[in-house]
Amino acid sequence: MASIGLDKVLDKAWADKSLPEILAAPVGALKGVSDRDGELLQEAFGGKTIADLAELKYVRRAQALAALDAAK
């Protein structure tokens, strides 16, 4: 099973939360994403939570392309 240090990818206030809480958190809970960035992402793509962001077809397509490049 893969693991990551949540404090490396989340703002300090979210690093000790459960995974369901994190997935329901606003995108701004991600380290380096401001509340305004989260608002702009929601306006552009309609997602407002971390789970919404992960499910965006554009994100999935970009990840698939990056995986193809990494596999070469």
N, CA, C and O atoms as CSV, one atom per row, in Angstrom:
chain,resi,resn,atom,element,x,y,z
A,1,MET,N,N,0.844,-1.169,0.000
A,1,MET,CA,C,0.000,0.000,0.000
A,1,MET,C,C,0.896,1.242,0.000
A,1,MET,O,O,1.871,1.315,0.748
A,2,ALA,N,N,0.557,2.201,-0.835
A,2,ALA,CA,C,1.319,3.452,-0.926
A,2,ALA,C,C,0.913,4.380,0.211
A,2,ALA,O,O,-0.232,4.369,0.663
A,3,SER,N,N,1.862,5.175,0.658
A,3,SER,CA,C,1.537,6.173,1.670
A,3,SER,C,C,2.336,7.439,1.380
A,3,SER,O,O,3.393,7.403,0.750
A,4,ILE,N,N,1.803,8.544,1.856
A,4,ILE,CA,C,2.489,9.828,1.702
A,4,ILE,C,C,2.369,10.577,3.017
A,4,ILE,O,O,1.460,10.330,3.809
A,5,GLY,N,N,3.285,11.482,3.234
A,5,GLY,CA,C,3.176,12.351,4.392
A,5,GLY,C,C,2.143,13.420,4.094
A,5,GLY,O,O,2.378,14.300,3.265
A,6,LEU,N,N,1.005,13.353,4.761
A,6,LEU,CA,C,-0.081,14.294,4.467
A,6,LEU,C,C,0.333,15.738,4.705
A,6,LEU,O,O,-0.191,16.648,4.061
A,7,ASP,N,N,1.265,15.957,5.621
A,7,ASP,CA,C,1.724,17.325,5.879
A,7,ASP,C,C,2.467,17.906,4.686
A,7,ASP,O,O,2.659,19.120,4.608
A,8,LYS,N,N,2.889,17.052,3.750
A,8,LYS,CA,C,3.584,17.530,2.549
A,8,LYS,C,C,2.614,17.972,1.452
A,8,LYS,O,O,2.993,18.728,0.558
A,9,VAL,N,N,1.373,17.506,1.515
A,9,VAL,CA,C,0.414,17.822,0.450
A,9,VAL,C,C,-0.801,18.607,0.931
A,9,VAL,O,O,-1.604,19.068,0.121
A,10,LEU,N,N,-0.937,18.758,2.240
A,10,LEU,CA,C,-2.093,19.464,2.795
A,10,LEU,C,C,-1.643,20.618,3.682
A,10,LEU,O,O,-0.565,20.577,4.276
A,11,ASP,N,N,-2.477,21.640,3.764
A,11,ASP,CA,C,-2.243,22.701,4.739
A,11,ASP,C,C,-2.253,22.081,6.133
A,11,ASP,O,O,-2.907,21.065,6.370
A,12,LYS,N,N,-1.533,22.695,7.030
A,12,LYS,CA,C,-1.350,22.162,8.386
A,12,LYS,C,C,-2.678,21.817,9.067
A,12,LYS,O,O,-2.762,20.813,9.774
A,13,ALA,N,N,-3.694,22.621,8.867
A,13,ALA,CA,C,-4.983,22.400,9.528
A,13,ALA,C,C,-5.666,21.113,9.086
A,13,ALA,O,O,-6.554,20.620,9.781
A,14,TRP,N,N,-5.273,20.569,7.957
A,14,TRP,CA,C,-5.931,19.382,7.412
A,14,TRP,C,C,-5.100,18.111,7.555
A,14,TRP,O,O,-5.625,17.022,7.323
A,15,ALA,N,N,-3.844,18.206,7.921
A,15,ALA,CA,C,-2.932,17.061,7.916
A,15,ALA,C,C,-3.312,15.962,8.898
A,15,ALA,O,O,-2.908,14.814,8.715
A,16,ASP,N,N,-4.074,16.281,9.930
A,16,ASP,CA,C,-4.444,15.263,10.916
A,16,ASP,C,C,-5.880,14.774,10.762
A,16,ASP,O,O,-6.385,14.058,11.627
A,17,LYS,N,N,-6.537,15.149,9.680
A,17,LYS,CA,C,-7.930,14.757,9.448
A,17,LYS,C,C,-7.997,13.358,8.835
A,17,LYS,O,O,-7.003,12.845,8.321
A,18,SER,N,N,-9.175,12.754,8.895
A,18,SER,CA,C,-9.387,11.441,8.283
A,18,SER,C,C,-9.477,11.605,6.765
A,18,SER,O,O,-9.737,12.697,6.261
A,19,LEU,N,N,-9.260,10.523,6.060
A,19,LEU,CA,C,-9.325,10.576,4.601
A,19,LEU,C,C,-10.690,11.050,4.103
A,19,LEU,O,O,-10.733,11.881,3.196
A,20,PRO,N,N,-11.807,10.563,4.651
A,20,PRO,CA,C,-13.106,11.094,4.192
A,20,PRO,C,C,-13.228,12.607,4.408
A,20,PRO,O,O,-13.792,13.307,3.567
A,21,GLU,N,N,-12.701,13.114,5.532
A,21,GLU,CA,C,-12.737,14.558,5.778
A,21,GLU,C,C,-11.881,15.303,4.763
A,21,GLU,O,O,-12.271,16.360,4.267
A,22,ILE,N,N,-10.721,14.750,4.459
A,22,ILE,CA,C,-9.820,15.381,3.495
A,22,ILE,C,C,-10.451,15.419,2.113
A,22,ILE,O,O,-10.386,16.442,1.432
A,23,LEU,N,N,-11.056,14.328,1.693
A,23,LEU,CA,C,-11.671,14.289,0.368
A,23,LEU,C,C,-12.848,15.252,0.258
A,23,LEU,O,O,-13.144,15.754,-0.826
A,24,ALA,N,N,-13.513,15.508,1.366
A,24,ALA,CA,C,-14.643,16.450,1.378
A,24,ALA,C,C,-14.192,17.896,1.589
A,24,ALA,O,O,-15.003,18.820,1.529
A,25,ALA,N,N,-12.898,18.084,1.834
A,25,ALA,CA,C,-12.363,19.421,2.101
A,25,ALA,C,C,-12.342,20.262,0.837
A,25,ALA,O,O,-12.298,19.725,-0.270
A,26,PRO,N,N,-12.374,21.575,0.996
A,26,PRO,CA,C,-12.239,22.452,-0.169
A,26,PRO,C,C,-10.851,22.289,-0.783
A,26,PRO,O,O,-9.894,21.931,-0.096
A,27,VAL,N,N,-10.758,22.552,-2.067
A,27,VAL,CA,C,-9.497,22.415,-2.794
A,27,VAL,C,C,-8.396,23.253,-2.139
A,27,VAL,O,O,-7.220,22.898,-2.219
A,28,GLY,N,N,-8.761,24.341,-1.505
A,28,GLY,CA,C,-7.801,25.188,-0.822
A,28,GLY,C,C,-7.090,24.503,0.335
A,28,GLY,O,O,-6.120,25.049,0.862
A,29,ALA,N,N,-7.544,23.324,0.745
A,29,ALA,CA,C,-6.857,22.571,1.793
A,29,ALA,C,C,-5.552,21.966,1.285
A,29,ALA,O,O,-4.700,21.570,2.081
A,30,LEU,N,N,-5.391,21.893,-0.035
A,30,LEU,CA,C,-4.147,21.389,-0.611
A,30,LEU,C,C,-3.050,22.426,-0.441
A,30,LEU,O,O,-3.264,23.612,-0.690
A,31,LYS,N,N,-1.887,21.982,-0.023
A,31,LYS,CA,C,-0.759,22.899,0.172
A,31,LYS,C,C,-0.453,23.591,-1.153
A,31,LYS,O,O,-0.336,22.943,-2.194
A,32,GLY,N,N,-0.328,24.896,-1.100
A,32,GLY,CA,C,-0.004,25.677,-2.289
A,32,GLY,C,C,-1.206,26.150,-3.087
A,32,GLY,O,O,-1.047,26.885,-4.062
A,33,VAL,N,N,-2.411,25.740,-2.689
A,33,VAL,CA,C,-3.636,26.177,-3.378
A,33,VAL,C,C,-4.360,27.152,-2.453
A,33,VAL,O,O,-4.805,26.780,-1.367
A,34,SER,N,N,-4.469,28.384,-2.889
A,34,SER,CA,C,-5.151,29.385,-2.060
A,34,SER,C,C,-6.663,29.215,-2.161
A,34,SER,O,O,-7.170,28.518,-3.040
A,35,ASP,N,N,-7.364,29.861,-1.251
A,35,ASP,CA,C,-8.827,29.842,-1.324
A,35,ASP,C,C,-9.286,30.424,-2.659
A,35,ASP,O,O,-10.232,29.921,-3.266
A,36,ARG,N,N,-8.624,31.474,-3.113
A,36,ARG,CA,C,-8.973,32.090,-4.413
A,36,ARG,C,C,-8.715,31.111,-5.553
A,36,ARG,O,O,-9.527,31.001,-6.471
A,37,ASP,N,N,-7.591,30.398,-5.502
A,37,ASP,CA,C,-7.325,29.372,-6.522
A,37,ASP,C,C,-8.467,28.352,-6.545
A,37,ASP,O,O,-8.932,27.952,-7.612
A,38,GLY,N,N,-8.906,27.942,-5.364
A,38,GLY,CA,C,-10.010,26.992,-5.270
A,38,GLY,C,C,-11.286,27.536,-5.897
A,38,GLY,O,O,-12.007,26.812,-6.583
A,39,GLU,N,N,-11.557,28.811,-5.658
A,39,GLU,CA,C,-12.731,29.454,-6.264
A,39,GLU,C,C,-12.619,29.460,-7.785
A,39,GLU,O,O,-13.590,29.182,-8.488
A,40,LEU,N,N,-11.434,29.777,-8.281
A,40,LEU,CA,C,-11.230,29.813,-9.735
A,40,LEU,C,C,-11.367,28.414,-10.348
A,40,LEU,O,O,-11.940,28.257,-11.426
A,41,LEU,N,N,-10.840,27.404,-9.655
A,41,LEU,CA,C,-11.004,26.028,-10.142
A,41,LEU,C,C,-12.475,25.649,-10.188
A,41,LEU,O,O,-12.930,25.012,-11.139
A,42,GLN,N,N,-13.218,26.043,-9.157
A,42,GLN,CA,C,-14.647,25.737,-9.141
A,42,GLN,C,C,-15.365,26.449,-10.285
A,42,GLN,O,O,-16.215,25.854,-10.949
A,43,GLU,N,N,-15.032,27.713,-10.518
A,43,GLU,CA,C,-15.653,28.445,-11.624
A,43,GLU,C,C,-15.330,27.797,-12.965
A,43,GLU,O,O,-16.197,27.688,-13.833
A,44,ALA,N,N,-14.086,27.370,-13.132
A,44,ALA,CA,C,-13.651,26.819,-14.415
A,44,ALA,C,C,-14.151,25.400,-14.645
A,44,ALA,O,O,-14.557,25.061,-15.757
A,45,PHE,N,N,-14.125,24.563,-13.602
A,45,PHE,CA,C,-14.390,23.135,-13.802
A,45,PHE,C,C,-15.549,22.582,-12.986
A,45,PHE,O,O,-15.981,21.451,-13.209
A,46,GLY,N,N,-16.056,23.369,-12.045
A,46,GLY,CA,C,-17.223,22.933,-11.289
A,46,GLY,C,C,-16.937,22.127,-10.036
A,46,GLY,O,O,-17.866,21.809,-9.293
A,47,GLY,N,N,-15.693,21.789,-9.779
A,47,GLY,CA,C,-15.385,21.013,-8.585
A,47,GLY,C,C,-15.038,21.914,-7.423
A,47,GLY,O,O,-14.333,22.910,-7.587
A,48,LYS,N,N,-15.536,21.563,-6.236
A,48,LYS,CA,C,-15.204,22.404,-5.092
A,48,LYS,C,C,-14.489,21.653,-3.978
A,48,LYS,O,O,-13.962,22.283,-3.061
A,49,THR,N,N,-14.457,20.320,-4.033
A,49,THR,CA,C,-13.754,19.550,-3.010
A,49,THR,C,C,-12.539,18.851,-3.622
A,49,THR,O,O,-12.384,18.796,-4.842
A,50,ILE,N,N,-11.692,18.326,-2.756
A,50,ILE,CA,C,-10.540,17.574,-3.239
A,50,ILE,C,C,-11.003,16.364,-4.041
A,50,ILE,O,O,-10.406,16.040,-5.067
A,51,ALA,N,N,-12.049,15.701,-3.592
A,51,ALA,CA,C,-12.589,14.554,-4.340
A,51,ALA,C,C,-13.092,14.986,-5.711
A,51,ALA,O,O,-12.869,14.287,-6.699
A,52,ASP,N,N,-13.768,16.131,-5.782
A,52,ASP,CA,C,-14.243,16.646,-7.073
A,52,ASP,C,C,-13.067,16.882,-8.019
A,52,ASP,O,O,-13.126,16.533,-9.197
A,53,LEU,N,N,-12.004,17.475,-7.490
A,53,LEU,CA,C,-10.826,17.760,-8.309
A,53,LEU,C,C,-10.220,16.465,-8.853
A,53,LEU,O,O,-9.841,16.392,-10.022
A,54,ALA,N,N,-10.134,15.454,-8.004
A,54,ALA,CA,C,-9.557,14.177,-8.414
A,54,ALA,C,C,-10.380,13.486,-9.496
A,54,ALA,O,O,-9.844,12.723,-10.299
A,55,GLU,N,N,-11.666,13.751,-9.514
A,55,GLU,CA,C,-12.556,13.103,-10.480
A,55,GLU,C,C,-12.714,13.860,-11.795
A,55,GLU,O,O,-13.337,13.350,-12.726
A,56,LEU,N,N,-12.164,15.055,-11.884
A,56,LEU,CA,C,-12.310,15.838,-13.108
A,56,LEU,C,C,-11.714,15.096,-14.298
A,56,LEU,O,O,-10.587,14.604,-14.238
A,57,LYS,N,N,-12.477,15.022,-15.365
A,57,LYS,CA,C,-11.995,14.296,-16.545
A,57,LYS,C,C,-10.707,14.907,-17.092
A,57,LYS,O,O,-9.873,14.196,-17.653
A,58,TYR,N,N,-10.541,16.206,-16.933
A,58,TYR,CA,C,-9.336,16.861,-17.439
A,58,TYR,C,C,-8.108,16.437,-16.630
A,58,TYR,O,O,-7.028,16.232,-17.184
A,59,VAL,N,N,-8.286,16.310,-15.333
A,59,VAL,CA,C,-7.198,15.849,-14.476
A,59,VAL,C,C,-6.850,14.405,-14.814
A,59,VAL,O,O,-5.675,14.055,-14.923
A,60,ARG,N,N,-7.866,13.571,-14.979
A,60,ARG,CA,C,-7.627,12.165,-15.317
A,60,ARG,C,C,-6.929,12.028,-16.670
A,60,ARG,O,O,-6.037,11.194,-16.831
A,61,ARG,N,N,-7.330,12.836,-17.627
A,61,ARG,CA,C,-6.686,12.784,-18.950
A,61,ARG,C,C,-5.223,13.208,-18.854
A,61,ARG,O,O,-4.351,12.578,-19.452
A,62,ALA,N,N,-4.956,14.274,-18.102
A,62,ALA,CA,C,-3.582,14.743,-17.933
A,62,ALA,C,C,-2.735,13.682,-17.226
A,62,ALA,O,O,-1.581,13.466,-17.594
A,63,GLN,N,N,-3.301,13.021,-16.213
A,63,GLN,CA,C,-2.578,11.961,-15.511
A,63,GLN,C,C,-2.280,10.792,-16.444
A,63,GLN,O,O,-1.189,10.222,-16.399
A,64,ALA,N,N,-3.241,10.434,-17.287
A,64,ALA,CA,C,-3.039,9.332,-18.230
A,64,ALA,C,C,-1.922,9.659,-19.216
A,64,ALA,O,O,-1.093,8.802,-19.524
A,65,LEU,N,N,-1.897,10.881,-19.706
A,65,LEU,CA,C,-0.835,11.290,-20.633
A,65,LEU,C,C,0.530,11.278,-19.944
A,65,LEU,O,O,1.518,10.838,-20.532
A,66,ALA,N,N,0.587,11.754,-18.715
A,66,ALA,CA,C,1.844,11.753,-17.973
A,66,ALA,C,C,2.309,10.331,-17.699
A,66,ALA,O,O,3.507,10.053,-17.749
A,67,ALA,N,N,1.375,9.424,-17.409
A,67,ALA,CA,C,1.739,8.021,-17.171
A,67,ALA,C,C,2.276,7.380,-18.439
A,67,ALA,O,O,3.217,6.589,-18.385
A,68,LEU,N,N,1.687,7.715,-19.579
A,68,LEU,CA,C,2.180,7.188,-20.848
A,68,LEU,C,C,3.607,7.661,-21.104
A,68,LEU,O,O,4.454,6.900,-21.571
A,69,ASP,N,N,3.854,8.913,-20.795
A,69,ASP,CA,C,5.198,9.461,-21.004
A,69,ASP,C,C,6.202,8.801,-20.063
A,69,ASP,O,O,7.335,8.524,-20.457
A,70,ALA,N,N,5.793,8.549,-18.830
A,70,ALA,CA,C,6.679,7.950,-17.845
A,70,ALA,C,C,7.001,6.490,-18.183
A,70,ALA,O,O,8.052,5.971,-17.805
A,71,ALA,N,N,6.078,5.836,-18.904
A,71,ALA,CA,C,6.245,4.417,-19.227
A,71,ALA,C,C,7.180,4.180,-20.399
A,71,ALA,O,O,7.545,3.037,-20.673
A,72,LYS,N,N,7.571,5.233,-21.094
A,72,LYS,CA,C,8.410,5.023,-22.294
A,72,LYS,C,C,9.840,4.762,-21.952
A,72,LYS,O,O,10.663,4.567,-22.846
